[in-house]
Amino acid sequence: MDAVLYLRDNAISVIETDDRGAFVEHGVDWDETERQEQVFARLARASQVSLVIDFIDETLHFEWVPKLLPWEKPGLQKRLTEKARHEGGLYVHFTWLPITRKTPEGLTQQLTMVASILKSPALENFFTRLHEAAVPLTRVYSFAFLVETFFFQRLARRFHLSRKQCKQPFMLVFRECEHRFRQIFFQDGHLRIARQVDLDPALDETAINQALMDETQRAVKYVYNQKLIPLNSEVGFVYVNAAHHDEAEIRQLYQERVVQRNWQTDKLFIVGGELGELTKGLTRTNTPHSAMETLSHFIDQASPPSFYQNLYVQTVRGYWWGRKSAWALAGLLATAALFLGVQAAIDGWRLQTQSQAMSAQQTLLTQQKQALQSQLALEYDARHIQTTVEFAQAVIAQRSERGFFRIWQDVGQVLERHPHIALQRLSWEDALPISAQHFELALTGWVYPFNQSFEPPTQWVQAFARDLEALSGLQAVTIDRPPLSASPEEALNLNQSALQTQSALPFEMTLVFAIRNQEAS
């Protein structure tokens, strides 16, 4: 979180992080359009920006509705949300509160809450320019509900309040500055009433405390009048001060002026504390903070979920989560690449060692061969000479039914019909003697193109073999080496990097021709 914008009725407060990670606060008036544009341009380069709305005319509407099944709730929620938007709500938040009651008729009802920020020309203009500046707005909060979340997650345990006590009715008075207070009434652990109290700046500290207690008495009477709790029942009191150390005096005034004689002490708690002392150790630094700085630290560290939503915020959050996922994926891929790199280095070292051993063995065998040849003093290989002579004698002595020339001509015609086959070599087998009834030709060639798929080259070679089998006088065609051998050993030894750069695949086959003597005419 790089910055937090606080929208108030009188001004806009901007809290940004500096180079050291500390928060810097400065204000902008609503009519200072040029300064707002400068702030937007600066925040457009941020990674995340949060917005806290603190308007007096933020409306809270509570309504009891029949308790519905889970699949029945979306329809009613949509209807109440659209109603609030139709009544002028710019931002609308709907909540199903976990509070139920029984009607005299025995019907179970559940409490719902709709919070909304009403439209205004200044506010709509502000958001229009914020969207046009592409400020990465990821969260929008209500100040009162942000204080609620902050209290239950951070301060309640500092006051040593139990879960049972947090469920009891109590009044939280939050002193933001010298003369501005926030009164929030909680029931069953949820906010029911929130109001801002601005006292006369001319009052001294004693008069401020007395005036604050007058406002607290009015707030408690309002709770009774709204029939939120039974008349004259206990109301706890929590005082959080961000300006002065007057907690003891405020608690004493509440005890004297608000607490009634019939209130039971086991259902009542009165606590107070200074904000800096309560949050010491919860922030990155122990220096005192204002209320907005403390809440900004809370947003930065706890990342509470956004209270208000709209399409722009959802789009930015989707992009932000996508970018975060991409970084996480990139980190995972980098780790995998490092692992594969280390493994490849180990395999390369092992292959290099084996290659060096084979090279040494090849050198030794070459030296032994040269030694034997020097001892035998043979200019040519005897076996090769014998095979050549036998093949020549067979060609001269035998007059085939169709002739050798016609065989080469037929093979050449077959090759012309298969543009994907390239002939590299025709040879006879040295290991077999020339027979008077047949002879074998070894054909070596290439099949192309190879586009990283073995199926087309294999089909082309098989089609070439079938075409050869149709030749007259050809006894058998055997594919000795297809484009891809079916043996698991060779398939496992394929070099993937070589296949990706190879444009043709080799193949080998053997042709067996029958030789029949032609009777003399």
Rosetta blueprint (number, residue, H / E / L):
1 M L
2 D L
3 A E
4 V E
5 L E
6 Y E
7 L E
8 R E
9 D L
10 N L
11 A L
12 I E
13 S E
14 V E
15 I E
16 E E
17 T E
18 D L
19 D L
20 R L
21 G L
22 A L
23 F E
24 V E
25 E E
26 H E
27 G E
28 V E
29 D L
30 W L
31 D L
32 E L
33 T H
34 E H
35 R H
36 Q H
37 E H
38 Q H
39 V H
40 F H
41 A H
42 R H
43 L H
44 A L
45 R L
46 A L
47 S L
48 Q L
49 V E
50 S E
51 L E
52 V E
53 I E
54 D E
55 F L
56 I L
57 D L
58 E L
59 T E
60 L E
61 H E
62 F E
63 E E
64 W E
65 V E
66 P E
67 K L
68 L L
69 L L
70 P H
71 W H
72 E H
73 K H
74 P H
75 G H
76 L H
77 Q H
78 K H
79 R H
80 L H
81 T H
82 E H
83 K H
84 A H
85 R H
86 H H
87 E L
88 G L
89 G E
90 L E
91 Y E
92 V E
93 H E
94 F E
95 T E
96 W E
97 L E
98 P E
99 I E
100 T E
101 R E
102 K E
103 T L
104 P L
105 E L
106 G L
107 L L
108 T E
109 Q E
110 Q E
111 L E
112 T E
113 M E
114 V E
115 A E
116 S E
117 I E
118 L E
119 K L
120 S L
121 P H
122 A H
123 L H
124 E H
125 N H
126 F H
127 F H
128 T H
129 R H
130 L H
131 H H
132 E H
133 A L
134 A L
135 V L
136 P L
137 L E
138 T E
139 R E
140 V E
141 Y E
142 S E
143 F H
144 A H
145 F H
146 L H
147 V H
148 E H
149 T H
150 F H
151 F H
152 F H
153 Q H
154 R H
155 L H
156 A L
157 R L
158 R L
159 F L
160 H L
161 L L
162 S L
163 R H
164 K H
165 Q H
166 C H
167 K H
168 Q L
169 P L
170 F E
171 M E
172 L E
173 V E
174 F E
175 R E
176 E L
177 C L
178 E L
179 H L
180 R E
181 F E
182 R E
183 Q E
184 I E
185 F E
186 F E
187 Q E
188 D L
189 G L
190 H E
191 L E
192 R E
193 I E
194 A E
195 R E
196 Q E
197 V E
198 D E
199 L L
200 D L
201 P L
202 A L
203 L L
204 D L
205 E H
206 T H
207 A H
208 I H
209 N H
210 Q H
211 A H
212 L H
213 M H
214 D H
215 E H
216 T H
217 Q H
218 R H
219 A H
220 V H
221 K H
222 Y H
223 V H
224 Y H
225 N H
226 Q L
227 K L
228 L L
229 I L
230 P L
231 L L
232 N L
233 S L
234 E L
235 V L
236 G E
237 F E
238 V E
239 Y E
240 V E
241 N E
242 A L
243 A L
244 H L
245 H L
246 D L
247 E H
248 A H
249 E H
250 I H
251 R H
252 Q H
253 L H
254 Y H
255 Q H
256 E H
257 R H
258 V L
259 V L
260 Q L
261 R L
262 N L
263 W L
264 Q L
265 T H
266 D H
267 K H
268 L L
269 F L
270 I E
271 V E
272 G E
273 G E
274 E E
275 L H
276 G H
277 E H
278 L H
279 T L
280 K L
281 G L
282 L L
283 T L
284 R L
285 T L
286 N L
287 T L
288 P L
289 H L
290 S L
291 A H
292 M H
293 E H
294 T H
295 L H
296 S H
297 H H
298 F H
299 I H
300 D H
301 Q H
302 A H
303 S L
304 P L
305 P L
306 S L
307 F L
308 Y E
309 Q L
310 N L
311 L H
312 Y H
313 V H
314 Q H
315 T H
316 V H
317 R H
318 G H
319 Y H
320 W H
321 W H
322 G H
323 R H
324 K H
325 S H
326 A H
327 W H
328 A H
329 L H
330 A H
331 G H
332 L H
333 L H
334 A H
335 T H
336 A H
337 A H
338 L H
339 F H
340 L H
341 G H
342 V H
343 Q H
344 A H
345 A H
346 I H
347 D H
348 G H
349 W H
350 R H
351 L H
352 Q H
353 T H
354 Q H
355 S H
356 Q H
357 A H
358 M H
359 S H
360 A H
361 Q H
362 Q H
363 T H
364 L H
365 L H
366 T H
367 Q H
368 Q H
369 K H
370 Q H
371 A H
372 L H
373 Q H
374 S H
375 Q H
376 L H
377 A L
378 L L
379 E L
380 Y L
381 D L
382 A H
383 R H
384 H H
385 I H
386 Q H
387 T H
388 T H
389 V H
390 E H
391 F H
392 A H
393 Q H
394 A H
395 V H
396 I H
397 A H
398 Q L
399 R L
400 S L
401 E L
402 R L
403 G L
404 F H
405 F H
406 R H
407 I H
408 W H
409 Q H
410 D H
411 V H
412 G H
413 Q H
414 V H
415 L H
416 E H
417 R L
418 H L
419 P L
420 H L
421 I E
422 A E
423 L E
424 Q E
425 R E
426 L E
427 S E
428 W E
429 E L
430 D L
431 A L
432 L L
433 P L
434 I L
435 S L
436 A L
437 Q L
438 H E
439 F E
440 E E
441 L E
442 A E
443 L E
444 T E
445 G E
446 W E
447 V E
448 Y L
449 P L
450 F L
451 N L
452 Q L
453 S L
454 F L
455 E H
456 P H
457 P H
458 T H
459 Q H
460 W H
461 V H
462 Q H
463 A H
464 F H
465 A H
466 R H
467 D H
468 L H
469 E H
470 A L
471 L L
472 S L
473 G L
474 L E
475 Q E
476 A E
477 V E
478 T E
479 I E
480 D E
481 R E
482 P L
483 P L
484 L L
485 S L
486 A L
487 S L
488 P H
489 E H
490 E H
491 A H
492 L H
493 N L
494 L L
495 N L
496 Q H
497 S H
498 A H
499 L H
500 Q H
501 T H
502 Q L
503 S L
504 A L
505 L E
506 P E
507 F E
508 E E
509 M E
510 T E
511 L E
512 V E
513 F E
514 A E
515 I L
516 R L
517 N L
518 Q L
519 E L
520 A L
521 S L
